[in-house]
């Protein structure tokens, strides 16, 4: 029997993001701390993506957490491996 889990009880949520059927990036959400980390092997920023994820959590969070999610932190990871080719982003996300 499967058991439903509350999204807001998780410690971390990993979300692979595909950009224009061309590039993969990764979002890691620290659920308890309301921090959204963005990993991109091209070291690009994606404010629209992070704002959309933030709004998802604001809309679906329990009332007691809504303000925390409205004020969540975005963290663009820059001390990470990068790629110089056009095809290793999938390996990077894995």
Secondary structure, DSSP 8 states (H G I E B T S, - for coil): ------GGG-SEEEEEEEETTTEEEEEEEETTTTEEEEE-TT----HHHHHHHHHHHHHHS-HHHHHHHHT-EEEE--SS---SSSS-HHHHH-
